[in-house]
Amino acid sequence: MSLFFSHLALTKSVRRAQLLEVRELMHHVPGEAIFLGDFNILSGLAELSPLLNQSDIVLLNREDVPTFTFHKRELVLDLCFCTRKVAALSRLTVVPQAYSDHAALVLEIDSPGH
């Protein structure tokens, strides 16, 4: 299994290119893969279509659970993607942090057959 972390750009056009790179990276990795990071998708989850369309990649985040809170603004920016086999065994929990505007992501993966 391969594990990746990233922090994508604030500029939407650069982020789109980076999402395509993430898709290619995860497509060419042998076996299962997990990708976590601050994706800065300021326009919402629709920005993820280049990554999620026609791929074996699953987003574990829920749209209604923000990972970033700043004053009254709540967004889903910190994301966890994985291959379908890993997704079937996984639970993602978003844990607010007292001294950060970003929440922590906790990924639990069950062993196959348990």
Residue pairs with C-beta under 8 A, 6 or more apart in sequence:
1 31
1 32
1 33
1 34
1 86
2 29
2 31
2 32
2 33
2 34
3 33
3 34
3 35
3 36
4 22
4 25
4 26
4 33
4 34
4 35
4 36
4 37
5 35
5 36
5 37
6 18
6 22
6 35
6 36
6 37
6 38
6 39
7 37
7 38
7 40
8 14
8 15
8 18
8 19
8 37
8 38
8 39
8 40
8 41
9 15
9 18
9 40
10 40
10 42
12 42
12 43
12 47
15 39
15 40
15 41
15 47
16 47
16 50
19 39
19 47
19 48
19 50
19 51
20 50
20 51
22 35
22 51
22 81
23 50
23 51
23 55
23 57
25 35
26 33
26 35
26 55
26 57
26 81
26 83
27 55
27 56
32 82
32 83
32 85
32 86
33 82
33 83
33 86
34 80
34 81
34 82
34 83
34 86
34 107
35 57
35 80
35 81
35 82
36 78
36 79
36 80
36 81
36 105
36 107
37 78
37 79
38 77
38 78
38 102
39 47
39 48
39 77
39 78
39 79
40 77
41 47
41 48
41 75
41 76
41 77
41 79
42 75
42 77
44 76
45 59
45 61
45 63
45 76
48 59
48 79
51 57
51 81
52 58
52 59
56 83
56 84
57 81
57 82
57 83
58 81
58 82
58 83
58 84
58 87
59 79
59 80
59 81
60 79
60 80
60 81
60 82
60 87
60 90
60 92
60 107
61 67
61 76
61 78
61 79
61 80
61 92
61 94
62 76
63 76
65 76
65 94
66 74
66 75
66 76
66 94
66 103
67 75
67 76
67 77
67 78
67 79
67 94
67 102
67 103
67 105
68 74
68 75
68 76
68 77
68 78
68 101
68 102
68 103
69 96
69 101
69 103
70 101
77 102
78 94
78 102
78 103
78 105
79 105
80 92
80 105
80 107
82 90
86 109
89 109
89 110
89 111
89 112
90 107
90 108
90 109
90 110
91 107
91 108
92 105
92 106
92 107
92 108
93 105
93 106
93 108
94 103
94 104
94 105
94 106
95 103
95 104
95 105
95 106
96 103
97 103
97 104
